Amino acid sequence: MDSETDVRQLAGQHFRDGYNCAEAVLRSFNTALGLGLGDDALRLAAGFGGGIGHSGCVCGALAASIMVLGALAGRRSNEESRDEAYLVSAGFHERFSGNFGGTCCRALNPHPFETKEHLRGCLKITGRTAELLMEYIKENGIAVKAPGAVHR
């Protein structure tokens, strides 16, 4: 599974199944790209829902997208450069912001948390973010970074 539509639908299904936006995006890409993240790693996304613990700050779907890019382009040790991870993360941040008009959860979805309207908005944002991320990964030729290999 690597189409934008497939990952969008998978993220939406995870969200409907009760995962928050960040969990849904991370789980979807773990499956779609075979990232190999175990349950402990997937748990890392839990606190990012609602813009970091319902604070309304950075959208959790965006935060999880940066986690996915880190899994793909991140360094394995402090001896490697972090420039590539910064570059792809900044690029996706710009794409997300350009698509949604910002990155702040409370601005993207101003409805009260857990209301029907809020959940509907989050579902749309979660699915669209997954779609945008897959497009971005494909357009930039980003692949899992093998030890000692350049990923693009």
VMD Tcl script that builds the backbone (N, CA, C; Angstrom):
set m [mol new atoms 456]
animate dup $m
set s [atomselect $m all]
$s set {name element resname resid chain x y z} {
  {N N MET 1 A 0.851 -1.180 0.000}
  {CA C MET 1 A 0.000 0.000 0.000}
  {C C MET 1 A 0.888 1.231 0.000}
  {N N ASP 2 A 0.799 2.002 -1.069}
  {CA C ASP 2 A 1.578 3.228 -1.075}
  {C C ASP 2 A 0.868 4.359 -1.798}
  {N N SER 3 A -0.403 4.178 -2.098}
  {CA C SER 3 A -1.102 5.272 -2.766}
  {C C SER 3 A -1.607 6.268 -1.735}
  {N N GLU 4 A -1.740 7.497 -2.200}
  {CA C GLU 4 A -2.228 8.558 -1.335}
  {C C GLU 4 A -3.639 8.250 -0.831}
  {N N THR 5 A -4.472 7.698 -1.701}
  {CA C THR 5 A -5.841 7.372 -1.316}
  {C C THR 5 A -5.867 6.272 -0.255}
  {N N ASP 6 A -5.040 5.246 -0.435}
  {CA C ASP 6 A -5.004 4.146 0.528}
  {C C ASP 6 A -4.596 4.624 1.918}
  {N N VAL 7 A -3.547 5.424 1.992}
  {CA C VAL 7 A -3.071 5.854 3.302}
  {C C VAL 7 A -4.047 6.850 3.927}
  {N N ARG 8 A -4.700 7.654 3.091}
  {CA C ARG 8 A -5.727 8.565 3.602}
  {C C ARG 8 A -6.865 7.762 4.236}
  {N N GLN 9 A -7.322 6.726 3.549}
  {CA C GLN 9 A -8.399 5.898 4.070}
  {C C GLN 9 A -7.977 5.146 5.328}
  {N N LEU 10 A -6.754 4.649 5.348}
  {CA C LEU 10 A -6.261 3.931 6.518}
  {C C LEU 10 A -6.177 4.861 7.731}
  {N N ALA 11 A -5.676 6.067 7.519}
  {CA C ALA 11 A -5.600 7.039 8.622}
  {C C ALA 11 A -7.005 7.369 9.125}
  {N N GLY 12 A -7.931 7.555 8.203}
  {CA C GLY 12 A -9.313 7.832 8.599}
  {C C GLY 12 A -9.917 6.688 9.383}
  {N N GLN 13 A -9.625 5.475 8.961}
  {CA C GLN 13 A -10.155 4.310 9.683}
  {C C GLN 13 A -9.561 4.213 11.084}
  {N N HIS 14 A -8.261 4.447 11.201}
  {CA C HIS 14 A -7.648 4.435 12.540}
  {C C HIS 14 A -8.295 5.497 13.432}
  {N N PHE 15 A -8.553 6.666 12.865}
  {CA C PHE 15 A -9.183 7.734 13.642}
  {C C PHE 15 A -10.586 7.309 14.073}
  {N N ARG 16 A -11.355 6.767 13.148}
  {CA C ARG 16 A -12.712 6.299 13.482}
  {C C ARG 16 A -12.673 5.167 14.509}
  {N N ASP 17 A -11.588 4.396 14.513}
  {CA C ASP 17 A -11.440 3.307 15.477}
  {C C ASP 17 A -11.063 3.785 16.875}
  {N N GLY 18 A -10.841 5.081 17.038}
  {CA C GLY 18 A -10.569 5.631 18.359}
  {C C GLY 18 A -9.164 6.139 18.592}
  {N N TYR 19 A -8.308 6.069 17.592}
  {CA C TYR 19 A -6.972 6.647 17.735}
  {C C TYR 19 A -7.055 8.139 17.470}
  {N N ASN 20 A -6.208 8.926 18.143}
  {CA C ASN 20 A -6.215 10.351 17.866}
  {C C ASN 20 A -5.494 10.613 16.538}
  {N N CYS 21 A -5.468 11.855 16.118}
  {CA C CYS 21 A -4.910 12.208 14.808}
  {C C CYS 21 A -3.456 11.769 14.668}
  {N N ALA 22 A -2.655 12.002 15.686}
  {CA C ALA 22 A -1.233 11.638 15.626}
  {C C ALA 22 A -1.059 10.126 15.575}
  {N N GLU 23 A -1.778 9.435 16.420}
  {CA C GLU 23 A -1.699 7.970 16.428}
  {C C GLU 23 A -2.135 7.403 15.078}
  {N N ALA 24 A -3.198 7.964 14.518}
  {CA C ALA 24 A -3.731 7.471 13.246}
  {C C ALA 24 A -2.723 7.645 12.114}
  {N N VAL 25 A -2.074 8.793 12.055}
  {CA C VAL 25 A -1.091 9.034 11.000}
  {C C VAL 25 A 0.115 8.119 11.185}
  {N N LEU 26 A 0.659 8.049 12.380}
  {CA C LEU 26 A 1.843 7.224 12.604}
  {C C LEU 26 A 1.550 5.750 12.325}
  {N N ARG 27 A 0.428 5.251 12.801}
  {CA C ARG 27 A 0.060 3.857 12.557}
  {C C ARG 27 A -0.138 3.584 11.065}
  {N N SER 28 A -0.741 4.503 10.372}
  {CA C SER 28 A -0.983 4.331 8.937}
  {C C SER 28 A 0.313 4.209 8.152}
  {N N PHE 29 A 1.266 5.063 8.455}
  {CA C PHE 29 A 2.534 5.019 7.729}
  {C C PHE 29 A 3.407 3.859 8.182}
  {N N ASN 30 A 3.257 3.440 9.410}
  {CA C ASN 30 A 3.966 2.244 9.853}
  {C C ASN 30 A 3.543 1.057 8.995}
  {N N THR 31 A 2.254 0.976 8.721}
  {CA C THR 31 A 1.720 -0.090 7.869}
  {C C THR 31 A 2.080 0.145 6.399}
  {N N ALA 32 A 1.781 1.325 5.899}
  {CA C ALA 32 A 1.936 1.618 4.470}
  {C C ALA 32 A 3.380 1.517 3.995}
  {N N LEU 33 A 4.304 1.967 4.825}
  {CA C LEU 33 A 5.715 1.991 4.422}
  {C C LEU 33 A 6.546 0.907 5.093}
  {N N GLY 34 A 5.924 0.104 5.931}
  {CA C GLY 34 A 6.664 -0.951 6.613}
  {C C GLY 34 A 7.793 -0.411 7.466}
  {N N LEU 35 A 7.497 0.597 8.273}
  {CA C LEU 35 A 8.531 1.230 9.093}
  {C C LEU 35 A 9.069 0.309 10.182}
  {N N GLY 36 A 8.294 -0.697 10.554}
  {CA C GLY 36 A 8.757 -1.641 11.565}
  {C C GLY 36 A 8.693 -1.118 12.988}
  {N N LEU 37 A 7.857 -0.111 13.223}
  {CA C LEU 37 A 7.721 0.426 14.574}
  {C C LEU 37 A 6.845 -0.511 15.397}
  {N N GLY 38 A 7.322 -0.887 16.561}
  {CA C GLY 38 A 6.554 -1.743 17.455}
  {C C GLY 38 A 5.571 -0.937 18.281}
  {N N ASP 39 A 4.810 -1.636 19.089}
  {CA C ASP 39 A 3.792 -0.983 19.907}
  {C C ASP 39 A 4.365 0.104 20.802}
  {N N ASP 40 A 5.548 -0.116 21.378}
  {CA C ASP 40 A 6.147 0.901 22.242}
  {C C ASP 40 A 6.456 2.178 21.476}
  {N N ALA 41 A 6.950 2.048 20.261}
  {CA C ALA 41 A 7.251 3.230 19.446}
  {C C ALA 41 A 5.957 3.922 19.024}
  {N N LEU 42 A 4.937 3.153 18.691}
  {CA C LEU 42 A 3.671 3.753 18.271}
  {C C LEU 42 A 3.011 4.529 19.410}
  {N N ARG 43 A 3.262 4.116 20.625}
  {CA C ARG 43 A 2.702 4.813 21.794}
  {C C ARG 43 A 3.220 6.240 21.917}
  {N N LEU 44 A 4.350 6.532 21.306}
  {CA C LEU 44 A 4.934 7.871 21.405}
  {C C LEU 44 A 4.023 8.956 20.853}
  {N N ALA 45 A 3.127 8.598 19.957}
  {CA C ALA 45 A 2.243 9.591 19.336}
  {C C ALA 45 A 1.051 9.967 20.217}
  {N N ALA 46 A 0.764 9.201 21.252}
  {CA C ALA 46 A -0.468 9.374 22.022}
  {C C ALA 46 A -0.673 10.782 22.570}
  {N N GLY 47 A 0.334 11.412 23.069}
  {CA C GLY 47 A 0.191 12.724 23.699}
  {C C GLY 47 A 0.087 13.900 22.748}
  {N N PHE 48 A 0.204 13.657 21.450}
  {CA C PHE 48 A 0.177 14.754 20.486}
  {C C PHE 48 A -1.228 15.105 20.013}
  {N N GLY 49 A -2.221 14.278 20.342}
  {CA C GLY 49 A -3.590 14.557 19.929}
  {C C GLY 49 A -4.114 15.845 20.535}
  {N N GLY 50 A -4.975 16.510 19.797}
  {CA C GLY 50 A -5.553 17.767 20.287}
  {C C GLY 50 A -4.542 18.884 20.341}
  {N N GLY 51 A -3.507 18.790 19.542}
  {CA C GLY 51 A -2.490 19.839 19.540}
  {C C GLY 51 A -1.629 19.783 20.787}
  {N N ILE 52 A -1.156 18.603 21.117}
  {CA C ILE 52 A -0.337 18.287 22.287}
  {C C ILE 52 A -1.201 18.327 23.544}
  {N N GLY 53 A -1.803 17.179 23.799}
  {CA C GLY 53 A -2.590 17.014 25.023}
  {C C GLY 53 A -3.768 17.954 25.144}
  {N N HIS 54 A -4.453 18.209 24.042}
  {CA C HIS 54 A -5.612 19.107 24.001}
  {C C HIS 54 A -5.258 20.557 24.320}
  {N N SER 55 A -4.004 20.937 24.155}
  {CA C SER 55 A -3.633 22.335 24.381}
  {C C SER 55 A -3.960 23.205 23.179}
  {N N GLY 56 A -4.209 22.580 22.030}
  {CA C GLY 56 A -4.558 23.328 20.834}
  {C C GLY 56 A -3.369 23.875 20.073}
  {N N CYS 57 A -2.176 23.418 20.422}
  {CA C CYS 57 A -0.980 23.919 19.731}
  {C C CYS 57 A -0.746 23.152 18.430}
  {N N VAL 58 A 0.455 22.730 18.166}
  {CA C VAL 58 A 0.793 22.063 16.904}
  {C C VAL 58 A -0.125 20.881 16.640}
  {N N CYS 59 A -0.713 20.849 15.459}
  {CA C CYS 59 A -1.614 19.766 15.066}
  {C C CYS 59 A -0.918 18.416 15.246}
  {N N GLY 60 A -1.593 17.485 15.876}
  {CA C GLY 60 A -1.030 16.156 16.107}
  {C C GLY 60 A -0.753 15.397 14.825}
  {N N ALA 61 A -1.571 15.603 13.801}
  {CA C ALA 61 A -1.328 14.941 12.510}
  {C C ALA 61 A -0.019 15.442 11.902}
  {N N LEU 62 A 0.260 16.726 12.065}
  {CA C LEU 62 A 1.533 17.278 11.595}
  {C C LEU 62 A 2.685 16.718 12.424}
  {N N ALA 63 A 2.532 16.692 13.731}
  {CA C ALA 63 A 3.589 16.168 14.606}
  {C C ALA 63 A 3.927 14.721 14.236}
  {N N ALA 64 A 2.908 13.907 13.996}
  {CA C ALA 64 A 3.144 12.508 13.621}
  {C C ALA 64 A 3.801 12.415 12.249}
  {N N SER 65 A 3.468 13.322 11.351}
  {CA C SER 65 A 4.105 13.344 10.032}
  {C C SER 65 A 5.600 13.587 10.169}
  {N N ILE 66 A 5.980 14.453 11.085}
  {CA C ILE 66 A 7.402 14.718 11.320}
  {C C ILE 66 A 8.056 13.478 11.929}
  {N N MET 67 A 7.313 12.729 12.758}
  {CA C MET 67 A 7.836 11.462 13.287}
  {C C MET 67 A 8.084 10.480 12.147}
  {N N VAL 68 A 7.157 10.399 11.205}
  {CA C VAL 68 A 7.321 9.509 10.054}
  {C C VAL 68 A 8.554 9.917 9.259}
  {N N LEU 69 A 8.703 11.205 9.003}
  {CA C LEU 69 A 9.875 11.672 8.255}
  {C C LEU 69 A 11.157 11.393 9.022}
  {N N GLY 70 A 11.109 11.488 10.348}
  {CA C GLY 70 A 12.271 11.135 11.157}
  {C C GLY 70 A 12.601 9.661 11.039}
  {N N ALA 71 A 11.568 8.819 11.001}
  {CA C ALA 71 A 11.803 7.382 10.824}
  {C C ALA 71 A 12.435 7.097 9.470}
  {N N LEU 72 A 12.122 7.909 8.483}
  {CA C LEU 72 A 12.665 7.723 7.140}
  {C C LEU 72 A 14.027 8.384 6.949}
  {N N ALA 73 A 14.152 9.622 7.405}
  {CA C ALA 73 A 15.346 10.412 7.089}
  {C C ALA 73 A 16.204 10.756 8.299}
  {N N GLY 74 A 15.785 10.333 9.482}
  {CA C GLY 74 A 16.521 10.690 10.692}
  {C C GLY 74 A 17.862 9.994 10.797}
  {N N ARG 75 A 18.704 10.568 11.576}
  {CA C ARG 75 A 20.039 9.992 11.761}
  {C C ARG 75 A 19.994 8.878 12.797}
  {N N ARG 76 A 20.919 7.968 12.666}
  {CA C ARG 76 A 21.000 6.828 13.572}
  {C C ARG 76 A 21.991 7.051 14.709}
  {N N SER 77 A 22.821 8.070 14.565}
  {CA C SER 77 A 23.773 8.398 15.634}
  {C C SER 77 A 24.112 9.877 15.554}
  {N N ASN 78 A 24.737 10.378 16.605}
  {CA C ASN 78 A 25.115 11.785 16.621}
  {C C ASN 78 A 26.296 12.095 15.702}
  {N N GLU 79 A 26.845 11.069 15.117}
  {CA C GLU 79 A 27.933 11.270 14.160}
  {C C GLU 79 A 27.414 11.559 12.758}
  {N N GLU 80 A 26.152 11.289 12.520}
  {CA C GLU 80 A 25.541 11.580 11.224}
  {C C GLU 80 A 24.981 12.999 11.234}
  {N N SER 81 A 24.864 13.569 10.053}
  {CA C SER 81 A 24.277 14.901 9.911}
  {C C SER 81 A 22.777 14.839 10.140}
  {N N ARG 82 A 22.244 15.874 10.733}
  {CA C ARG 82 A 20.791 15.969 10.910}
  {C C ARG 82 A 20.161 16.850 9.840}
  {N N ASP 83 A 20.988 17.346 8.918}
  {CA C ASP 83 A 20.512 18.279 7.905}
  {C C ASP 83 A 19.378 17.721 7.052}
  {N N GLU 84 A 19.475 16.489 6.627}
  {CA C GLU 84 A 18.440 15.905 5.769}
  {C C GLU 84 A 17.104 15.821 6.513}
  {N N ALA 85 A 17.138 15.403 7.755}
  {CA C ALA 85 A 15.902 15.329 8.544}
  {C C ALA 85 A 15.289 16.717 8.709}
  {N N TYR 86 A 16.118 17.700 8.948}
  {CA C TYR 86 A 15.624 19.074 9.084}
  {C C TYR 86 A 15.035 19.566 7.765}
  {N N LEU 87 A 15.708 19.262 6.678}
  {CA C LEU 87 A 15.265 19.710 5.360}
  {C C LEU 87 A 13.896 19.128 5.005}
  {N N VAL 88 A 13.739 17.819 5.136}
  {CA C VAL 88 A 12.462 17.210 4.760}
  {C C VAL 88 A 11.354 17.602 5.737}
  {N N SER 89 A 11.689 17.777 6.995}
  {CA C SER 89 A 10.681 18.184 7.979}
  {C C SER 89 A 10.207 19.612 7.722}
  {N N ALA 90 A 11.129 20.497 7.447}
  {CA C ALA 90 A 10.766 21.886 7.145}
  {C C ALA 90 A 9.927 21.956 5.872}
  {N N GLY 91 A 10.299 21.162 4.897}
  {CA C GLY 91 A 9.544 21.144 3.653}
  {C C GLY 91 A 8.119 20.669 3.851}
  {N N PHE 92 A 7.941 19.628 4.660}
  {CA C PHE 92 A 6.578 19.154 4.891}
  {C C PHE 92 A 5.797 20.136 5.758}
  {N N HIS 93 A 6.444 20.741 6.720}
  {CA C HIS 93 A 5.787 21.758 7.544}
  {C C HIS 93 A 5.228 22.861 6.651}
  {N N GLU 94 A 6.017 23.282 5.690}
  {CA C GLU 94 A 5.587 24.318 4.750}
  {C C GLU 94 A 4.401 23.827 3.909}
  {N N ARG 95 A 4.476 22.591 3.442}
  {CA C ARG 95 A 3.379 22.032 2.640}
  {C C ARG 95 A 2.092 21.967 3.463}
  {N N PHE 96 A 2.186 21.472 4.689}
  {CA C PHE 96 A 1.025 21.362 5.570}
  {C C PHE 96 A 0.419 22.744 5.812}
  {N N SER 97 A 1.259 23.686 6.196}
  {CA C SER 97 A 0.795 25.035 6.484}
  {C C SER 97 A 0.156 25.685 5.264}
  {N N GLY 98 A 0.757 25.484 4.110}
  {CA C GLY 98 A 0.196 26.035 2.885}
  {C C GLY 98 A -1.148 25.430 2.539}
  {N N ASN 99 A -1.314 24.158 2.813}
  {CA C ASN 99 A -2.568 23.476 2.510}
  {C C ASN 99 A -3.684 23.874 3.478}
  {N N PHE 100 A -3.360 23.945 4.758}
  {CA C PHE 100 A -4.390 24.201 5.768}
  {C C PHE 100 A -4.453 25.651 6.240}
  {N N GLY 101 A -3.482 26.470 5.861}
  {CA C GLY 101 A -3.479 27.862 6.285}
  {C C GLY 101 A -2.905 28.081 7.676}
  {N N GLY 102 A -2.195 27.091 8.202}
  {CA C GLY 102 A -1.573 27.198 9.516}
  {C C GLY 102 A -1.244 25.813 10.046}
  {N N THR 103 A -0.739 25.772 11.272}
  {CA C THR 103 A -0.344 24.504 11.874}
  {C C THR 103 A -0.928 24.308 13.276}
  {N N CYS 104 A -1.621 25.289 13.768}
  {CA C CYS 104 A -2.132 25.267 15.137}
  {C C CYS 104 A -3.490 24.570 15.187}
  {N N CYS 105 A -3.610 23.558 15.991}
  {CA C CYS 105 A -4.822 22.745 16.107}
  {C C CYS 105 A -6.064 23.607 16.340}
  {N N ARG 106 A -6.012 24.520 17.263}
  {CA C ARG 106 A -7.212 25.288 17.599}
  {C C ARG 106 A -7.635 26.227 16.476}
  {N N ALA 107 A -6.691 26.615 15.609}
  {CA C ALA 107 A -7.043 27.443 14.452}
  {C C ALA 107 A -7.580 26.577 13.310}
  {N N LEU 108 A -7.016 25.381 13.150}
  {CA C LEU 108 A -7.459 24.481 12.082}
  {C C LEU 108 A -8.843 23.912 12.354}
  {N N ASN 109 A -9.134 23.691 13.626}
  {CA C ASN 109 A -10.408 23.084 14.011}
  {C C ASN 109 A -10.892 23.775 15.292}
  {N N PRO 110 A -11.640 24.872 15.136}
  {CA C PRO 110 A -12.008 25.688 16.302}
  {C C PRO 110 A -13.160 25.149 17.150}
  {N N HIS 111 A -13.721 24.025 16.773}
  {CA C HIS 111 A -14.850 23.468 17.533}
  {C C HIS 111 A -14.370 22.898 18.871}
  {N N PRO 112 A -15.220 22.901 19.886}
  {CA C PRO 112 A -14.839 22.321 21.186}
  {C C PRO 112 A -14.427 20.848 21.042}
  {N N PHE 113 A -13.389 20.463 21.766}
  {CA C PHE 113 A -12.882 19.094 21.703}
  {C C PHE 113 A -13.975 18.075 21.967}
  {N N GLU 114 A -13.892 16.992 21.209}
  {CA C GLU 114 A -14.753 15.823 21.347}
  {C C GLU 114 A -16.197 16.049 20.915}
  {N N THR 115 A -16.532 17.233 20.385}
  {CA C THR 115 A -17.873 17.407 19.841}
  {C C THR 115 A -17.922 16.743 18.467}
  {N N LYS 116 A -19.127 16.530 17.993}
  {CA C LYS 116 A -19.328 15.916 16.680}
  {C C LYS 116 A -18.614 16.732 15.593}
  {N N GLU 117 A -18.731 18.045 15.660}
  {CA C GLU 117 A -18.102 18.919 14.669}
  {C C GLU 117 A -16.587 18.839 14.741}
  {N N HIS 118 A -16.072 18.795 15.953}
  {CA C HIS 118 A -14.626 18.703 16.135}
  {C C HIS 118 A -14.098 17.386 15.583}
  {N N LEU 119 A -14.745 16.292 15.912}
  {CA C LEU 119 A -14.302 14.980 15.443}
  {C C LEU 119 A -14.376 14.886 13.919}
  {N N ARG 120 A -15.409 15.443 13.334}
  {CA C ARG 120 A -15.535 15.455 11.874}
  {C C ARG 120 A -14.386 16.253 11.252}
  {N N GLY 121 A -14.070 17.410 11.834}
  {CA C GLY 121 A -12.958 18.221 11.333}
  {C C GLY 121 A -11.630 17.501 11.468}
  {N N CYS 122 A -11.417 16.857 12.598}
  {CA C CYS 122 A -10.162 16.120 12.811}
  {C C CYS 122 A -10.032 14.947 11.846}
  {N N LEU 123 A -11.129 14.285 11.579}
  {CA C LEU 123 A -11.104 13.175 10.621}
  {C C LEU 123 A -10.632 13.665 9.258}
  {N N LYS 124 A -11.168 14.785 8.823}
  {CA C LYS 124 A -10.779 15.347 7.520}
  {C C LYS 124 A -9.313 15.769 7.520}
  {N N ILE 125 A -8.888 16.434 8.576}
  {CA C ILE 125 A -7.494 16.893 8.667}
  {C C ILE 125 A -6.547 15.694 8.711}
  {N N THR 126 A -6.904 14.685 9.478}
  {CA C THR 126 A -6.064 13.487 9.603}
  {C C THR 126 A -5.896 12.803 8.252}
  {N N GLY 127 A -6.994 12.569 7.562}
  {CA C GLY 127 A -6.925 11.924 6.258}
  {C C GLY 127 A -6.158 12.742 5.240}
  {N N ARG 128 A -6.438 14.033 5.196}
  {CA C ARG 128 A -5.755 14.902 4.229}
  {C C ARG 128 A -4.268 14.994 4.531}
  {N N THR 129 A -3.906 15.025 5.801}
  {CA C THR 129 A -2.492 15.077 6.172}
  {C C THR 129 A -1.770 13.826 5.701}
  {N N ALA 130 A -2.386 12.673 5.891}
  {CA C ALA 130 A -1.779 11.419 5.426}
  {C C ALA 130 A -1.585 11.461 3.914}
  {N N GLU 131 A -2.567 11.956 3.215}
  {CA C GLU 131 A -2.480 12.072 1.757}
  {C C GLU 131 A -1.344 13.016 1.356}
  {N N LEU 132 A -1.274 14.174 1.988}
  {CA C LEU 132 A -0.212 15.141 1.707}
  {C C LEU 132 A 1.168 14.554 1.980}
  {N N LEU 133 A 1.279 13.823 3.087}
  {CA C LEU 133 A 2.571 13.253 3.455}
  {C C LEU 133 A 3.015 12.206 2.438}
  {N N MET 134 A 2.116 11.345 2.006}
  {CA C MET 134 A 2.493 10.343 1.009}
  {C C MET 134 A 2.908 11.015 -0.300}
  {N N GLU 135 A 2.175 12.042 -0.711}
  {CA C GLU 135 A 2.556 12.795 -1.911}
  {C C GLU 135 A 3.959 13.364 -1.750}
  {N N TYR 136 A 4.208 13.966 -0.594}
  {CA C TYR 136 A 5.498 14.599 -0.313}
  {C C TYR 136 A 6.629 13.574 -0.329}
  {N N ILE 137 A 6.414 12.438 0.296}
  {CA C ILE 137 A 7.421 11.380 0.335}
  {C C ILE 137 A 7.749 10.907 -1.083}
  {N N LYS 138 A 6.718 10.691 -1.879}
  {CA C LYS 138 A 6.926 10.233 -3.257}
  {C C LYS 138 A 7.630 11.294 -4.104}
  {N N GLU 139 A 7.154 12.523 -4.034}
  {CA C GLU 139 A 7.728 13.607 -4.840}
  {C C GLU 139 A 9.200 13.826 -4.535}
  {N N ASN 140 A 9.585 13.605 -3.297}
  {CA C ASN 140 A 10.963 13.861 -2.878}
  {C C ASN 140 A 11.827 12.608 -2.835}
  {N N GLY 141 A 11.266 11.477 -3.228}
  {CA C GLY 141 A 12.034 10.235 -3.274}
  {C C GLY 141 A 12.586 9.822 -1.928}
  {N N ILE 142 A 11.828 10.059 -0.882}
  {CA C ILE 142 A 12.286 9.736 0.472}
  {C C ILE 142 A 12.001 8.264 0.742}
  {N N ALA 143 A 12.998 7.547 1.198}
  {CA C ALA 143 A 12.859 6.124 1.507}
  {C C ALA 143 A 13.539 5.847 2.837}
  {N N VAL 144 A 13.257 4.697 3.401}
  {CA C VAL 144 A 13.903 4.328 4.662}
  {C C VAL 144 A 15.410 4.376 4.497}
  {N N LYS 145 A 16.064 5.024 5.403}
  {CA C LYS 145 A 17.504 5.219 5.349}
  {C C LYS 145 A 18.215 3.979 5.867}
  {N N ALA 146 A 18.931 3.319 5.001}
  {CA C ALA 146 A 19.730 2.151 5.406}
  {C C ALA 146 A 21.016 2.640 6.060}
  {N N PRO 147 A 21.588 1.843 6.961}
  {CA C PRO 147 A 22.827 2.262 7.614}
  {C C PRO 147 A 23.899 2.646 6.588}
  {N N GLY 148 A 24.392 3.874 6.751}
  {CA C GLY 148 A 25.468 4.359 5.883}
  {C C GLY 148 A 25.032 4.756 4.483}
  {N N ALA 149 A 23.750 4.724 4.194}
  {CA C ALA 149 A 23.282 5.039 2.840}
  {C C ALA 149 A 22.569 6.386 2.808}
  {N N VAL 150 A 22.651 7.040 1.680}
  {CA C VAL 150 A 21.884 8.258 1.460}
  {C C VAL 150 A 20.499 7.807 1.025}
  {N N HIS 151 A 19.448 8.424 1.548}
  {CA C HIS 151 A 18.097 7.933 1.287}
  {C C HIS 151 A 17.412 8.561 0.087}
  {N N ARG 152 A 17.992 9.523 -0.572}
  {CA C ARG 152 A 17.329 10.128 -1.729}
  {C C ARG 152 A 18.162 9.926 -2.964}
}
mol reanalyze $m
mol bondsrecalc $m
mol representation Tube
mol addrep $m
